[in-house]
Amino acid sequence: MSIRIRLAGLSVALGVACAAFAAGPDNKSPPLVDEIISKHVSARGGLEPLRAIKNITRTGRLVLPENSIDLKVSEVRARPNRIRVEVTLQGLTAVQAWDGKDAWQVQPFEGRKDPARMSADEAKDLALSADIDTPLVDYKAKGHTVEYLGLDDLDGTPAYMVRVHLKSGDEMTYWIDPDTSMILRSLEKQLLRGAEQLTETDYGDYEQAGGVYFPTVEEQGPKGSDASQKQKFVYEKILVNTPVDEHQFALPPSAR
């Protein structure tokens, strides 16, 4: 059996919208969209507490209901834009990492135990996931642009739709709760090997760590997929600003 898992925007290979109320983008939207983003940042804890987070470690499990498989997951993100994700099953650990320049992986479930450099397409997810703040924060400085798409009906709940046109050429669309200003859903649009790929993620159970709120539950799958078909990440522990081995992100010499 072969299972392909996406980890909060990145994939590890293992061998085992609703109709919008708005007609479209509003050309006068920048002041409004900036206000939505500002309220979202404040709801998370504020810009200064967010910037004070130098690294974050999340550990928990990845649940694949259709296969009754429960995997251990560990994710470390550190500024500036570095990430390492480990997935463990039956004593084997798959690794994917991005050091800000190169992406690499170890795939023992495919019989490949040596580190290998990842392609530019594969690196996109890692580079995006390495952003502790999300692309919404300081989007101009990061080279992104944003637009407000209107109020949408998200499974019966009204939500603001904000689209981020990433510097890479891909897109991220966020559904933000008008009451809590928290992200309820994101839709990632990527061009991978010439084909468009749409990945939908639902966020919930926000908890505070280091004065900033992070989701502890993320359910992910193709756009429009039912909740029962989505893989579920449950993060049971979140730590911020802990001692981090800086070498764990770097491309191993054997993969160069």
NUMIDREN-736044 format. One record per residue (C-alpha): x, y, z. Coordinates in steps of 0.02 Angstrom, whole numbers. Each point is the difference from the previous one (the first is absolute). Layout:
N
<c1:X c2:Y c3:Z>;
...
REM end
This chain:
256
<c1:0 c2:0 c3:0>;
<c1:63 c2:174 c3:-40>;
<c1:-58 c2:152 c3:96>;
<c1:43 c2:180 c3:-39>;
<c1:-8 c2:115 c3:147>;
<c1:1 c2:190 c3:-3>;
<c1:68 c2:77 c3:158>;
<c1:-73 c2:171 c3:25>;
<c1:42 c2:43 c3:-178>;
<c1:138 c2:-125 c3:-31>;
<c1:-2 c2:-182 c3:-54>;
<c1:86 c2:-156 c3:63>;
<c1:-14 c2:-162 c3:-97>;
<c1:-24 c2:-159 c3:102>;
<c1:-4 c2:-177 c3:-64>;
<c1:-141 c2:-54 c3:104>;
<c1:-919 c2:1230 c3:-289>;
<c1:-138 c2:43 c3:45>;
<c1:-87 c2:138 c3:-101>;
<c1:64 c2:175 c3:38>;
<c1:-118 c2:141 c3:45>;
<c1:115 c2:124 c3:-84>;
<c1:7 c2:9 c3:-188>;
<c1:189 c2:11 c3:-3>;
<c1:151 c2:99 c3:58>;
<c1:-28 c2:181 c3:52>;
<c1:124 c2:119 c3:-79>;
<c1:-19 c2:113 c3:152>;
<c1:37 c2:-141 c3:120>;
<c1:179 c2:33 c3:62>;
<c1:-52 c2:104 c3:153>;
<c1:-130 c2:-130 c3:46>;
<c1:112 c2:-149 c3:-26>;
<c1:137 c2:81 c3:104>;
<c1:-127 c2:27 c3:139>;
<c1:-50 c2:-184 c3:-6>;
<c1:182 c2:-54 c3:9>;
<c1:36 c2:122 c3:142>;
<c1:-146 c2:-68 c3:102>;
<c1:59 c2:-177 c3:-36>;
<c1:176 c2:39 c3:63>;
<c1:-72 c2:81 c3:156>;
<c1:-112 c2:-150 c3:32>;
<c1:150 c2:-116 c3:-9>;
<c1:88 c2:101 c3:134>;
<c1:72 c2:152 c3:-86>;
<c1:141 c2:39 c3:-119>;
<c1:137 c2:22 c3:130>;
<c1:-33 c2:-165 c3:92>;
<c1:-7 c2:-87 c3:-169>;
<c1:166 c2:74 c3:-55>;
<c1:75 c2:-49 c3:168>;
<c1:-25 c2:-184 c3:-42>;
<c1:165 c2:-59 c3:-72>;
<c1:-49 c2:-183 c3:-15>;
<c1:-148 c2:-114 c3:30>;
<c1:-7 c2:-187 c3:26>;
<c1:-163 c2:-97 c3:-21>;
<c1:-16 c2:-184 c3:40>;
<c1:-149 c2:-114 c3:-15>;
<c1:-76 c2:-126 c3:-116>;
<c1:-66 c2:-16 c3:-176>;
<c1:-160 c2:-99 c3:-17>;
<c1:-46 c2:-87 c3:-162>;
<c1:-176 c2:-66 c3:36>;
<c1:-21 c2:-93 c3:-165>;
<c1:152 c2:-107 c3:40>;
<c1:-13 c2:-4 c3:190>;
<c1:179 c2:65 c3:7>;
<c1:61 c2:115 c3:137>;
<c1:172 c2:79 c3:-29>;
<c1:109 c2:102 c3:115>;
<c1:38 c2:174 c3:-67>;
<c1:131 c2:126 c3:53>;
<c1:20 c2:170 c3:-81>;
<c1:131 c2:133 c3:37>;
<c1:-7 c2:171 c3:-80>;
<c1:132 c2:133 c3:31>;
<c1:35 c2:173 c3:-66>;
<c1:51 c2:44 c3:-130>;
<c1:-112 c2:-120 c3:-97>;
<c1:66 c2:-171 c3:48>;
<c1:-98 c2:-157 c3:35>;
<c1:25 c2:-184 c3:37>;
<c1:-141 c2:-128 c3:8>;
<c1:16 c2:-179 c3:59>;
<c1:-131 c2:-136 c3:-19>;
<c1:26 c2:-163 c3:94>;
<c1:-83 c2:-167 c3:-26>;
<c1:55 c2:-171 c3:64>;
<c1:173 c2:60 c3:45>;
<c1:34 c2:85 c3:-167>;
<c1:10 c2:189 c3:-17>;
<c1:-25 c2:101 c3:-158>;
<c1:77 c2:173 c3:-3>;
<c1:-29 c2:155 c3:-104>;
<c1:94 c2:162 c3:32>;
<c1:30 c2:173 c3:-74>;
<c1:147 c2:108 c3:53>;
<c1:-57 c2:158 c3:-89>;
<c1:89 c2:-46 c3:-161>;
<c1:-5 c2:-189 c3:-27>;
<c1:-130 c2:-133 c3:36>;
<c1:44 c2:-180 c3:36>;
<c1:-80 c2:-160 c3:63>;
<c1:26 c2:-175 c3:66>;
<c1:-130 c2:-128 c3:-54>;
<c1:32 c2:-168 c3:87>;
<c1:-178 c2:-56 c3:-40>;
<c1:51 c2:0 c3:-183>;
<c1:163 c2:-89 c3:37>;
<c1:103 c2:159 c3:-11>;
<c1:91 c2:28 c3:164>;
<c1:127 c2:125 c3:-66>;
<c1:-38 c2:188 c3:-6>;
<c1:-48 c2:62 c3:-174>;
<c1:-26 c2:175 c3:-68>;
<c1:-180 c2:41 c3:-45>;
<c1:-56 c2:81 c3:-161>;
<c1:-48 c2:183 c3:-12>;
<c1:-184 c2:-48 c3:-10>;
<c1:12 c2:-110 c3:154>;
<c1:90 c2:140 c3:94>;
<c1:-146 c2:121 c3:-23>;
<c1:-104 c2:-76 c3:140>;
<c1:145 c2:-2 c3:120>;
<c1:46 c2:181 c3:-34>;
<c1:-180 c2:53 c3:26>;
<c1:-23 c2:-102 c3:159>;
<c1:162 c2:70 c3:73>;
<c1:-83 c2:171 c3:21>;
<c1:-44 c2:5 c3:186>;
<c1:-111 c2:153 c3:-26>;
<c1:-93 c2:-61 c3:-158>;
<c1:12 c2:99 c3:-163>;
<c1:-133 c2:123 c3:62>;
<c1:119 c2:84 c3:122>;
<c1:117 c2:130 c3:-76>;
<c1:-59 c2:-58 c3:-171>;
<c1:71 c2:153 c3:-89>;
<c1:174 c2:-25 c3:71>;
<c1:-6 c2:-182 c3:-55>;
<c1:-42 c2:49 c3:-179>;
<c1:-181 c2:-61 c3:5>;
<c1:-159 c2:93 c3:-46>;
<c1:-173 c2:-24 c3:74>;
<c1:-180 c2:28 c3:-51>;
<c1:-167 c2:-10 c3:88>;
<c1:-122 c2:-117 c3:-87>;
<c1:-154 c2:37 c3:105>;
<c1:-103 c2:-90 c3:130>;
<c1:-22 c2:-186 c3:-30>;
<c1:-113 c2:-133 c3:74>;
<c1:120 c2:-126 c3:75>;
<c1:-104 c2:-153 c3:44>;
<c1:-136 c2:113 c3:69>;
<c1:119 c2:123 c3:83>;
<c1:35 c2:171 c3:-76>;
<c1:185 c2:30 c3:-29>;
<c1:109 c2:131 c3:-82>;
<c1:96 c2:-63 c3:-151>;
<c1:176 c2:69 c3:-20>;
<c1:112 c2:-58 c3:-141>;
<c1:189 c2:15 c3:7>;
<c1:92 c2:1 c3:-166>;
<c1:166 c2:-72 c3:53>;
<c1:166 c2:61 c3:-65>;
<c1:28 c2:-176 c3:-68>;
<c1:-150 c2:17 c3:-115>;
<c1:-112 c2:-117 c3:101>;
<c1:-151 c2:53 c3:102>;
<c1:-68 c2:-20 c3:175>;
<c1:-181 c2:41 c3:38>;
<c1:-54 c2:19 c3:182>;
<c1:-173 c2:-4 c3:80>;
<c1:3 c2:109 c3:156>;
<c1:-135 c2:1 c3:134>;
<c1:-73 c2:178 c3:14>;
<c1:-32 c2:-26 c3:187>;
<c1:162 c2:-81 c3:59>;
<c1:113 c2:59 c3:-144>;
<c1:78 c2:-174 c3:-1>;
<c1:34 c2:-99 c3:-159>;
<c1:-131 c2:-135 c3:-26>;
<c1:61 c2:-69 c3:-166>;
<c1:135 c2:23 c3:-130>;
<c1:10 c2:-53 c3:-181>;
<c1:172 c2:-21 c3:-75>;
<c1:14 c2:12 c3:-189>;
<c1:163 c2:-62 c3:-72>;
<c1:69 c2:-42 c3:-171>;
<c1:93 c2:-165 c3:21>;
<c1:84 c2:-80 c3:-149>;
<c1:-112 c2:102 c3:-114>;
<c1:-163 c2:-52 c3:84>;
<c1:-107 c2:105 c3:117>;
<c1:-21 c2:-73 c3:174>;
<c1:-127 c2:63 c3:128>;
<c1:19 c2:-47 c3:183>;
<c1:-129 c2:48 c3:132>;
<c1:39 c2:11 c3:186>;
<c1:-123 c2:30 c3:143>;
<c1:69 c2:71 c3:164>;
<c1:-69 c2:-15 c3:176>;
<c1:30 c2:-12 c3:188>;
<c1:117 c2:149 c3:11>;
<c1:112 c2:2 c3:153>;
<c1:122 c2:130 c3:65>;
<c1:187 c2:-27 c3:4>;
<c1:122 c2:141 c3:34>;
<c1:-143 c2:123 c3:1>;
<c1:-55 c2:-47 c3:-176>;
<c1:-143 c2:-113 c3:-55>;
<c1:35 c2:-148 c3:-115>;
<c1:-120 c2:-133 c3:-65>;
<c1:19 c2:-171 c3:79>;
<c1:-113 c2:-90 c3:-124>;
<c1:23 c2:7 c3:-189>;
<c1:-104 c2:-105 c3:-120>;
<c1:67 c2:-7 c3:-176>;
<c1:-49 c2:-70 c3:-169>;
<c1:-40 c2:44 c3:-181>;
<c1:-116 c2:147 c3:-29>;
<c1:-181 c2:-45 c3:37>;
<c1:41 c2:-164 c3:87>;
<c1:-112 c2:-57 c3:142>;
<c1:65 c2:13 c3:179>;
<c1:0 c2:-189 c3:13>;
<c1:122 c2:-8 c3:-146>;
<c1:125 c2:125 c3:68>;
<c1:156 c2:-47 c3:95>;
<c1:1 c2:75 c3:175>;
<c1:147 c2:75 c3:92>;
<c1:-23 c2:10 c3:188>;
<c1:139 c2:96 c3:85>;
<c1:5 c2:-45 c3:184>;
<c1:146 c2:110 c3:51>;
<c1:62 c2:170 c3:-62>;
<c1:163 c2:76 c3:61>;
<c1:76 c2:167 c3:-50>;
<c1:175 c2:72 c3:14>;
<c1:81 c2:-160 c3:60>;
<c1:181 c2:-49 c3:-37>;
<c1:5 c2:-60 c3:-180>;
<c1:138 c2:-94 c3:-91>;
<c1:37 c2:115 c3:-146>;
<c1:81 c2:-140 c3:-99>;
<c1:-161 c2:-102 c3:-14>;
<c1:-65 c2:110 c3:-142>;
<c1:157 c2:4 c3:-107>;
<c1:20 c2:-102 c3:-158>;
<c1:112 c2:-148 c3:46>;
<c1:165 c2:-6 c3:-96>;
<c1:-48 c2:-169 c3:-73>;
<c1:-151 c2:78 c3:-86>;
<c1:96 c2:140 c3:-85>;
REM end
